[in-house]
Structure formats: structure tokens, C-alpha cells
Amino acid sequence: MNRNIIIDARKRQGLTQEDLARRCGVTGALISRIERGSRTGSIDTVSKICGALGLDVAQVVAHLTKTKG
């Protein structure tokens, strides 16, 4: 798995962090922090991101938890 599946999925869809943030109803700064790994985000936020990108929530949560620790 690549370093960050959220970044990979976002870029594959041609979205900026701000585009993704608007789709999820959060700030671009929060998307940036989640992508960098300085925040994991709430399950609600991660769920919104996954929905916007067509990703599996369980896979993303497992990946974020693994890369955080």
C-alpha cells in the first residue's frame, strides 16, 4: 500500500485538498493535517472523506492507524 491512500485517491480523481474539503464539509487545513498524519480525524470525518473518494472506511482507518503508530 502506498504511503497515503487518501492522497493517492484524491490525486487520481484530480482533486485538490480544497476540492475534497468542500465535498466533505471540512477545512482544507484539516484535509492537509490528515494527509500528513498529524491528525487522524474523527470517524465521521474519515467516513466523509472515504465517501467522497469511494474508499473503504475500514481499510483507510486501518491504514491511518498503522501509519500513525
C-alpha positions as CSV (number, residue, x, y, z in Angstrom):
1,M,0.0,0.0,0.0
2,N,1.3,3.5,-0.8
3,R,2.3,5.9,1.9
4,N,-1.1,7.6,2.0
5,I,-4.2,6.2,0.3
6,I,-6.2,9.4,0.7
7,I,-3.6,11.4,-1.2
8,D,-3.4,8.8,-3.9
9,A,-7.1,8.5,-4.3
10,R,-7.6,12.3,-4.3
11,K,-4.9,12.9,-6.9
12,R,-6.2,10.0,-9.1
13,Q,-9.6,11.9,-9.2
14,G,-7.9,15.2,-10.0
15,L,-9.0,16.8,-6.7
16,T,-7.1,19.4,-4.7
17,Q,-7.3,19.3,-0.9
18,E,-9.7,22.2,-1.1
19,D,-11.9,20.4,-3.5
20,L,-12.0,17.3,-1.2
21,A,-12.6,19.5,1.8
22,R,-15.7,21.2,0.2
23,R,-17.1,17.8,-0.7
24,C,-16.7,16.7,2.9
25,G,-17.8,19.9,4.6
26,V,-14.4,20.4,6.4
27,T,-11.5,22.7,6.0
28,G,-8.6,22.3,3.6
29,A,-6.3,22.6,6.6
30,L,-7.9,19.5,8.2
31,I,-7.5,17.5,5.0
32,S,-3.8,18.6,4.9
33,R,-3.3,17.5,8.5
34,I,-4.9,14.1,7.9
35,E,-2.9,13.5,4.8
36,R,0.3,14.5,6.6
37,G,-0.5,12.2,9.5
38,S,-0.5,15.0,12.2
39,R,-4.3,14.3,12.7
40,T,-6.3,11.1,12.2
41,G,-9.7,12.9,12.1
42,S,-12.9,11.7,13.7
43,I,-14.6,8.6,12.4
44,D,-17.3,10.9,11.0
45,T,-14.7,13.0,9.1
46,V,-12.9,9.9,7.8
47,S,-16.2,8.4,6.7
48,K,-17.0,11.6,4.7
49,I,-13.6,11.5,3.1
50,C,-14.0,7.9,2.2
51,G,-17.4,8.5,0.7
52,A,-16.1,11.4,-1.3
53,L,-13.3,9.3,-2.7
54,G,-15.0,6.0,-3.0
55,L,-12.7,4.3,-0.5
56,D,-13.5,1.6,2.1
57,V,-13.7,3.1,5.6
58,A,-12.2,0.1,7.4
59,Q,-9.2,0.0,5.1
60,V,-8.5,3.7,5.5
61,V,-8.9,3.6,9.3
62,A,-6.5,0.6,9.5
63,H,-4.0,2.4,7.2
64,L,-4.2,5.7,9.2
65,T,-3.8,3.9,12.5
66,K,-0.9,1.9,11.2
67,T,1.0,4.9,9.8
68,K,0.3,7.0,12.9
69,G,1.9,4.5,15.3
